[in-house]
Amino acid sequence: MGRIKNICCIGAGYVGGPTMSVIAQKCPNIRVVVVDSNEARIAAWNQEDLSQLPIYEPGLEQVVAEARGRNLFFSKEVNQAILDADMIFISVNTPTKTYGEGKGMAADLKWVEACARQIADVATSPKIVVEKSTLPVRTAQAIKDILQNSPSKVSFQVLSNPEFLAEGTAVQDLLNPDRVLIGGDQDPEGQAAIQALVEIYQAWVPMEKILTTNVWSSELSKLTANAFLAQRVSSINSVSELCEVTGADIEEVAKAIGTDSRIGPKFLKASVGFGGSCFQKDILNLVYICRSFQLHEVADYWEQVVKINAHQRERFAKKIIKSLYYTVNGKTIAFLGWAFKKDTNDTRESPAIYVADALLDERALLAVYDPKVAEEKIYRDLDFLENRSSEDNKRLVQVAESAYEACKDASAVAVLTEWEEFNSLDWERIYSSMQKPALLFDGRNLLNKQALEKIGFIVHAIGKSSP
């Protein structure tokens, strides 16, 4: 096919938007068009005020500012972008199925299939189609089957190029990746397609960091990478519960085991649980795949990682309820943080949502503050649970403009996201504004427990003995 001159990415979300922005920045000779059927999202990417991009990631504004209008474009003209492209990235959502076979575990591939069919219907010249969404093993074959049966009989090559981005550091992860993984067919045509994508990444990524495999290994590597990371989080969280009842300190335990070079210190931070779009979804997908091949013991092993995560959220909520004498009805609890982690406005599977849901079921009043999550998004997250009416959610939950406003007259404060600004708050001022006794539940082990207790707070921290 020769050098790639035009790229189309279908999907302007958390993966497609930042990834294509960096490719456009680093490859100014390639025209990159990001398309999406969501007109509001495309409008948000095109707005003049870069601080209001639909995705918050440190450094993203600067990347978009350099490339947008030069060789980076955001458009709703999907068909035209497909026609013009030499290479097409599929970067659409693949949520867990909520219906039918595989409900609650398998990935819902309807948007991926829709993209493949649209490409097959529209394309009139050879294309390299790249899976960027996280997909089950053998999805590439399904995409290939659809494309090869296109009316025009156009030649297609399908590659797997999974993303390994951590939200909050996505731009840095793209600029300086641990590895870039590209899977494709092993015949000459497949190898030529792999090389075309390799040459794009070589514009800024050292060749020793670019790994090439067959397409099935690439697809499975993405699922298992997320499963291994989530496993570490659930492992340390399971130990945190043991620490609380034995008097051990989870941070001291994590440091002790993390200094073992065979284990290492990463992903050993005890917390209220992991969230985000990938960990739970990918593990459940892995569980479903294992069960479909009758590997029930393997499936049970990985499913336990998800169960521990849900248990950690549940016991955090129960601790708040118990510490408030099992009567949270009518009491205000301040939530500091709603995003699933710091430096992102993504709330998908955020522990805060599930803790809030448990407290709202007890008719608690919540005052929520997050520096990057919009008020309408917080209400939309709660409405999605369908446990209460939208009117009830708005009556029980107030969204504050500052941490101080959220904490005023509250009976308890729960830290749900590890935003750095919470470290620098005037906690004496917050204490003086709260109902007494003032309880603080640190779900991220972010704050200095001893300093807060000196002020007068009753502090409950993950993995540390309760008062």
Rosetta blueprint (number, residue, H / E / L):
1 M L
2 G L
3 R L
4 I L
5 K L
6 N E
7 I E
8 C E
9 C E
10 I E
11 G L
12 A L
13 G L
14 Y L
15 V L
16 G H
17 G H
18 P H
19 T H
20 M H
21 S H
22 V H
23 I H
24 A H
25 Q H
26 K H
27 C L
28 P L
29 N L
30 I L
31 R E
32 V E
33 V E
34 V E
35 V E
36 D L
37 S L
38 N L
39 E H
40 A H
41 R H
42 I H
43 A H
44 A H
45 W H
46 N H
47 Q L
48 E L
49 D L
50 L H
51 S H
52 Q H
53 L L
54 P L
55 I L
56 Y L
57 E L
58 P L
59 G L
60 L H
61 E H
62 Q H
63 V H
64 V H
65 A H
66 E H
67 A H
68 R E
69 G L
70 R L
71 N L
72 L E
73 F E
74 F E
75 S E
76 K L
77 E L
78 V H
79 N H
80 Q H
81 A H
82 I H
83 L H
84 D H
85 A L
86 D L
87 M E
88 I E
89 F E
90 I E
91 S L
92 V L
93 N L
94 T L
95 P L
96 T E
97 K L
98 T L
99 Y L
100 G L
101 E L
102 G L
103 K L
104 G L
105 M L
106 A L
107 A E
108 D L
109 L L
110 K H
111 W H
112 V H
113 E H
114 A H
115 C H
116 A H
117 R H
118 Q H
119 I H
120 A H
121 D H
122 V H
123 A L
124 T L
125 S L
126 P L
127 K E
128 I E
129 V E
130 V E
131 E E
132 K L
133 S L
134 T L
135 L L
136 P L
137 V L
138 R L
139 T H
140 A H
141 Q H
142 A H
143 I H
144 K H
145 D H
146 I H
147 L H
148 Q H
149 N L
150 S L
151 P L
152 S L
153 K L
154 V L
155 S L
156 F E
157 Q E
158 V E
159 L E
160 S E
161 N L
162 P L
163 E L
164 F L
165 L L
166 A L
167 E L
168 G L
169 T L
170 A H
171 V H
172 Q H
173 D H
174 L H
175 L H
176 N L
177 P L
178 D L
179 R L
180 V E
181 L E
182 I E
183 G E
184 G E
185 D L
186 Q L
187 D L
188 P H
189 E H
190 G H
191 Q H
192 A H
193 A H
194 I H
195 Q H
196 A H
197 L H
198 V H
199 E H
200 I H
201 Y H
202 Q L
203 A L
204 W L
205 V L
206 P L
207 M H
208 E H
209 K H
210 I E
211 L E
212 T E
213 T E
214 N E
215 V H
216 W H
217 S H
218 S H
219 E H
220 L H
221 S H
222 K H
223 L H
224 T H
225 A H
226 N H
227 A H
228 F H
229 L H
230 A H
231 Q H
232 R H
233 V H
234 S H
235 S H
236 I H
237 N H
238 S H
239 V H
240 S H
241 E H
242 L H
243 C H
244 E H
245 V H
246 T H
247 G L
248 A L
249 D L
250 I H
251 E H
252 E H
253 V H
254 A H
255 K H
256 A H
257 I H
258 G H
259 T L
260 D L
261 S L
262 R L
263 I L
264 G L
265 P L
266 K L
267 F L
268 L L
269 K L
270 A L
271 S L
272 V L
273 G L
274 F L
275 G L
276 G L
277 S L
278 C L
279 F H
280 Q H
281 K H
282 D H
283 I H
284 L H
285 N H
286 L H
287 V H
288 Y H
289 I H
290 C H
291 R H
292 S H
293 F L
294 Q L
295 L L
296 H H
297 E H
298 V H
299 A H
300 D H
301 Y H
302 W H
303 E H
304 Q H
305 V H
306 V H
307 K H
308 I H
309 N H
310 A H
311 H H
312 Q H
313 R H
314 E H
315 R H
316 F H
317 A H
318 K H
319 K H
320 I H
321 I H
322 K H
323 S H
324 L L
325 Y L
326 Y L
327 T L
328 V L
329 N L
330 G L
331 K L
332 T E
333 I E
334 A E
335 F E
336 L E
337 G L
338 W L
339 A L
340 F L
341 K L
342 K L
343 D L
344 T L
345 N L
346 D L
347 T L
348 R L
349 E L
350 S L
351 P H
352 A H
353 I H
354 Y H
355 V H
356 A H
357 D H
358 A H
359 L H
360 L H
361 D H
362 E L
363 R L
364 A L
365 L E
366 L E
367 A E
368 V E
369 Y E
370 D L
371 P L
372 K L
373 V L
374 A L
375 E H
376 E H
377 K H
378 I H
379 Y H
380 R H
381 D H
382 L H
383 D H
384 F H
385 L H
386 E L
387 N L
388 R L
389 S L
390 S H
391 E H
392 D H
393 N H
394 K H
395 R H
396 L H
397 V E
398 Q E
399 V E
400 A L
401 E L
402 S L
403 A H
404 Y H
405 E H
406 A H
407 C H
408 K L
409 D L
410 A L
411 S L
412 A E
413 V E
414 A E
415 V E
416 L L
417 T L
418 E L
419 W L
420 E H
421 E H
422 F H
423 N H
424 S H
425 L L
426 D L
427 W H
428 E H
429 R H
430 I H
431 Y H
432 S H
433 S H
434 M L
435 Q L
436 K L
437 P L
438 A L
439 L E
440 L E
441 F E
442 D E
443 G L
444 R L
445 N L
446 L L
447 L L
448 N L
449 K H
450 Q H
451 A H
452 L H
453 E H
454 K H
455 I H
456 G L
457 F L
458 I E
459 V E
460 H E
461 A E
462 I L
463 G L
464 K L
465 S L
466 S L
467 P L
